[in-house]
Amino acid sequence: MDPLERIQSRRRALPEVDLTHGRSIAYSRYTTSRIMELMDANGHGNVHGGVILRMVDESAALVAMKHGGRPVVTARIERFDFLAPAYIGNVVSVHSAMNYVGRTSMEVGVEVTAEDVLTGEVRKIASSYVTYVALDDNNRPTPVPPLAPANEEEAARIERARHRRMHMAKIDEELAKVQRDTEITGL
């Protein structure tokens, strides 16, 4: 069986997901790490931003897949902030945790650190919010279990995400209006 057929056969045998029981943030939290090598370098000798973006997308997708129990697709990468460079030889770690769950979509918060393993110095180098949509067997959006806080800290995280999402919805509406106005005036 070729590898693509094996992937497709696994997708057809997805287990049922219980949508009546929520899952906590801790349930699906992930950290992935990798040492940065020469093939990860950009023209300045630092780690290429695209390498970091790929690591973020892969790590955050693991959180969404575990929470939703389904394959996911990236719907949005929101405000990706590069705060400092990562260097060749650093161990880059992507810390990902669920922030918010809608009916079929999930927002994952991400913090990226770079560690110099020889000195022990750990620096925060990037952060972002990534939204995924869960897919059914026909690659259509499908419902996911709700997010149920396990403690006060998780409840506060979910509330902050809900509040931020409300603000982002207003900004999205304003941007859509500007785009419509721009299309009308031809600028």
Beta strands, then each sheet from edge to edge (+ up, - down):
strand 1: 30-35
strand 2: 72-82
strand 3: 91-101
strand 4: 105-115
strand 5: 122-134
sheet 1: 1+ 3- 4+ 5- 2+
end
